[in-house]
Amino acid sequence: MGRKLFALLIVMLVASCGSRDTTAPRNLDDACSILSERPHYRRAFKKVERRWGVPTNVMMAVMHQESKFIGNARTPHRYMLGIIPMGRQSSAYGYSQALDSTWDDYREQTSSRRARRTDIDDAADFMGWYMSGTTKRIGIPLTDARNQYLAYHEGRTGYLRGSHNNKSWLLSVSQRVAVRSDLYAKQLPYCR
C-alpha cells in the first residue's frame, strides 16, 4: 500500500509541475475576477509595477489584447492556396506575444537567461521592460495604454515612422486597449 501511495504522490507532483495557464480566465472584462482566479498574476503585475513603473491596468489591457492571458498563445498559421501550411504569421509567443528577436534582447539586457514567454512573471517583466524602454526612448507615458500598445505592436521604430497611421484596424484595436485599460483601472481599487 505504501508504494502505491508513494507512486501516486510522485505522479501528482510531476503533473502539477507541468501545469500551465493554457486557457483564458473566465471573465476577461473583470480585472478582479481575473486576479482572483489567477492570484499569481497579481503578484507578477505588482512586481513589474515596482520594478518598471508600468501600471497594472495598462499591462493587463495589453496582455488581454495580445494573448487573452493564454500562456502558450501563438499566431495563426499561414496557408498557401488555402490548404498548404506555410508556418506561423510571426514568432510571437506566450502571454506577451514577444517576438523571438525582442525576447532575446530582453533576456540579454536583463540577464534573465532562463526567462520563458509562457511564465507570467517573465512575460509581465518583459512587457514592463519594453514599455519602460519606450517611455525612455520615445517619451510615451507609461499610463498611455493606446500609444504604448501601438509602439509595442509596431515596434518603436515603426511607431516613430507612423506605420500605425495607415492601419485603421490597428488604430481601432489600440482604442479598444485604451478603453479596457480604463475599465481595469476603475475596477482594480475594489479588488480584494
N, C-alpha and C positions, 0 to 999 in steps of 0.2 A: 504494500500500500504506500509506503514512504517513497519508493522510486517513482511510482505513477504521479504522485503529488508533486515531487521534485521536477519531473519531466513537464508536467502541466505548467508549473510556475516558470520554467525556462521558456517554454513556447509563448506564454503570455508576455514575458519580459521582452523577448525578441519582437513579437508582434507590436508591442507598444512603442518600441524604438523606431519602427519603420512607419509609424502613422504620420500622415501629413494632412494639412487642410486642403484637400483636393476638391472640395465643394464650397460654394459661396455660403456665407452666413444667411440665415433665413430671411431677415428683414433688412435689406440694404438701404432703406430710406430712414432708418432709425439708428443713429450713432450709438445710443445707449444699448440698444439691442445687440448690435454688432460686438461692442466691447464686453457685454455681459456674457454673450455666447462664447466669445474667444478672449478670455481675460489676458492672455499673453500678448495680444495686440496692444492693449492699453499700456503695458509695461514697455513694449518696444517703442510706441509713439512718444511716451513721456521721456524716454531716454534720448530720443532724437531731438525732442524739443529742447532738452537741457544742453545737448552737445552742439547742435547746429542752429537752433533758434527757429526751426520751422514749426508753425502751429499745427497741432494735431488735426484740426478740421481741414487744412489745406492738404496735408499728407493723405488723409483718408479720402478726400474727394478725388485726388489724382489717382490714388491706388484703385478706387472704385472704377474709374474710367478705364484704367489700363488693364486690370485683371479681374474685376469684381471680387477681389480678395481671394482669388483662387491661386494657391501656391505654385501649381505646376502649369499655369496658363501658357499657351503658345499661340503664335499667329496661325491663321488658317493656311492650308496647303494651296499652292498654285497648280493649275492644271492646264495642259496643252490640249487643244481640241476638246476641252471639257471632260476628258477622261484619263489622260496620262499625267500622273503626279510629277511635278517639277520641283518639289521641295517646298519649304515654307516661304512665306512672304518676306520674312526677315528673321534675324537670330534672336529677336526679343523673346524673353522667357521669364517666368516666375511672377511673383507679386508685383514687382516694379516694371516688368516688361523691359528690362535693361538689355541693350544690345551687347553682343559679345565684346566688342572693342571698348565700349564705355565701361562695362563691368570690369574688364581687365585694367583700365585706367584707375578705377576706384580701388580695386584690390591693391594695386601697386602704390598709389598715393597715400592710402590709409594703412598700409602694411597689414591688410586683412586677407592674407593669402588663403585662408580656409573659408572665407565667406561664400555663402551659397544663395542663389537667387530664390530658392524655394524655402528659405528660412526667413520668417517675418522680421526678426531682429536685423538681419543683414540687409534685407530688401528695404526696410524702412530707413536704415542708416545710409544706404546708397542714395535714396531719394533726398534725405537731408543734406548729404554731401553735395549732390548735384544742384539742388535748389540754392544752397548757401553759395556755391560757386557761381551760380547765375546772378545772384544778387551782387557779388563782388565784381564780376566782370561786366555785367550789363546794367545793373542798378535796379532791377525789378524787385520791389519789396517782397519779403517772404510772405506777407499777408495777401498778396495779389494772386489769387488762385488762377485766374484766367490767363494772365500773361506768363506766370510760372509754368502753367501747363503747355502753353504754346511753345515756350523755349525748351521744355522737356521733350515735347513731341518732335519738334523740328530740329532740335539741337541749337546751341547758342548761335552758331554761325548762320544757320538757316533763319533763325529768328531775326538776327540783325539785318540780313538781306531782305527780310519781309516775305519770305516764301509762303508764310501762312496767309498772307493777304489775297492770294489767288485761289484759295481753297475755302469756298463758302461752307462746305461741310465741316471743315476743321474749326472755323470760327464759331459755328453753331455748337459743336462739341465743347469748345472752350467756354462758351457761355453757360452750358449745362454744368460744367465742372465748377464754375463760379457760383452758380445757384446752389449746387449741392454743398459746396464749402460753406456758404452762408447758412444753409439748413443745419449742417452738422455743428456749426459754431453756436447756433441758438440752442441746440439740444445738449451739447456736452456739459454745460454747467449744471444740468439737472441729473446727470448720470450718477449712480451710486458708486 
